[in-house]
Amino acid sequence: FTGVGVDRFGAYFKEFREVGYPLKYGFEINSSNAHNTFIQLFATAGIFVGTLYLILIGYVLFSGIRLLRKSNREDQKITLGLVSAWIGFQAQSLISIDNIGVSVWGWLLGGAIIGLSIKELEKREAIKEKTIVMNNSNSSQAN
């Protein structure tokens, strides 16, 4: 449930590898990372961190789709570029090991998507509030 410890995958690799692995690949060959980022987080940090990471990925995806649907034409181009780049990063992290130089881009793109989503929600709330004030003002003038 808690994993083997962050950055401890390599230390536990020899302990839990297949019995025939050394005969097939050699005794000195070792691995310091799992097959992809998702498995790496589940293996090293445990089920709770892995699940929270998947929830965070889902939240960014949900925010990106919502932002694409609610933004105007010009903002949709920027959003589509960000969401596409973020999906490309997620595809890459699904097929290769975690690399800090690449992971930074995934976090930056995800943060940008969430930031733009929050900004769009605030903008819509301000417009809604302004409309309510104007409607109240117009109805009090009509009376």
C-alpha positions in Angstrom: 0.0 0.0 0.0 2.8 2.4 0.7 5.2 1.4 -2.0 8.9 0.7 -1.7 9.8 4.4 -1.1 10.4 7.3 -3.4 13.5 6.7 -5.5 14.0 3.2 -4.0 12.9 1.2 -7.0 16.4 0.4 -8.0 17.3 -0.9 -4.5 14.3 -3.3 -4.6 14.6 -4.3 -8.2 17.0 -7.2 -7.6 15.0 -8.4 -4.6 11.7 -8.7 -6.5 12.7 -9.5 -10.1 11.9 -12.8 -11.8 14.0 -15.8 -10.9 15.3 -16.3 -14.4 16.0 -12.6 -15.1 19.8 -12.8 -14.3 20.3 -15.8 -16.5 18.4 -14.2 -19.4 19.8 -10.6 -19.2 22.9 -10.9 -17.0 23.6 -10.4 -13.3 24.8 -6.8 -13.5 21.8 -5.4 -15.4 19.6 -3.5 -13.1 16.7 -1.0 -13.4 16.1 2.1 -11.5 12.7 3.0 -12.9 9.4 1.2 -13.7 8.1 1.0 -17.2 6.2 4.3 -17.1 5.4 7.3 -14.8 2.1 5.8 -13.5 3.6 2.5 -12.5 6.6 4.3 -11.0 4.4 6.3 -8.7 2.3 3.3 -7.7 5.4 1.2 -7.1 7.5 3.7 -5.2 5.0 6.0 -3.4 2.1 3.5 -3.0 -1.5 3.2 -3.9 -2.6 6.5 -2.3 -0.1 8.7 -4.1 -0.7 6.8 -7.4 -4.5 7.2 -7.0 -4.1 10.9 -6.2 -1.9 11.3 -9.3 -4.6 9.7 -11.5 -7.3 12.0 -9.9 -5.1 15.0 -10.6 -4.6 13.9 -14.3 -8.4 13.4 -14.5 -9.0 16.9 -13.1 -6.6 18.5 -15.6 -8.3 16.7 -18.4 -11.8 17.7 -17.2 -10.7 21.3 -16.8 -9.2 21.3 -20.3 -12.3 19.9 -21.9 -14.6 22.3 -19.9 -12.3 25.2 -21.0 -12.5 24.2 -24.6 -16.3 24.1 -24.5 -16.8 27.4 -22.7 -14.1 29.7 -24.1 -14.5 31.9 -27.2 -13.0 31.2 -30.6 -9.7 33.0 -30.0 -9.1 31.5 -26.6 -10.0 28.0 -27.9 -6.9 28.1 -30.2 -4.6 28.6 -27.2 -6.5 26.1 -25.1 -6.5 23.5 -27.8 -2.7 23.9 -28.2 -2.2 23.6 -24.4 -4.5 20.6 -24.0 -3.0 18.9 -27.1 0.6 19.4 -25.8 -0.5 18.1 -22.3 -2.2 15.0 -23.9 1.0 14.4 -25.9 3.0 14.6 -22.7 0.7 12.1 -21.0 1.0 9.7 -24.0 4.8 10.0 -23.7 4.7 9.4 -19.9 2.6 6.3 -20.5 5.3 4.7 -22.7 8.6 5.8 -21.1 10.2 6.2 -17.7 9.9 9.4 -15.7 12.5 12.0 -16.7 12.6 15.3 -14.7 13.4 17.4 -17.8 10.3 16.2 -19.5 8.1 16.0 -16.4 8.5 19.7 -15.8 6.7 20.4 -19.1 3.8 18.1 -18.0 3.4 20.0 -14.7 3.7 23.4 -16.4 1.1 22.5 -19.1 -1.3 21.0 -16.5 -0.9 24.1 -14.3 -1.5 26.4 -17.3 -4.7 24.5 -18.2 -6.1 24.7 -14.6 -5.1 28.4 -14.3 -6.9 29.3 -17.5 -9.9 27.3 -16.4 -10.1 29.2 -13.1 -9.6 32.5 -15.0 -12.4 31.6 -17.4 -14.7 30.7 -14.5 -14.0 34.0 -12.7 -14.6 35.9 -15.9 -18.0 34.2 -16.4 -18.9 34.9 -12.7 -18.0 38.6 -13.2 -20.2 38.8 -16.3 -23.1 37.0 -14.5 -22.7 39.4 -11.5 -22.7 42.4 -13.8 -25.8 41.2 -15.7 -27.6 40.7 -12.4 -26.7 44.2 -11.2 -27.8 45.7 -14.6 -31.1 43.8 -14.5 -31.8 45.0 -10.9 -30.9 48.5 -11.9 -33.2 48.4 -14.9 -36.1 46.9 -12.9 -35.8 49.6 -10.2 -35.8 52.3 -12.8 -38.9 50.9 -14.5 -40.8 51.0 -11.1 
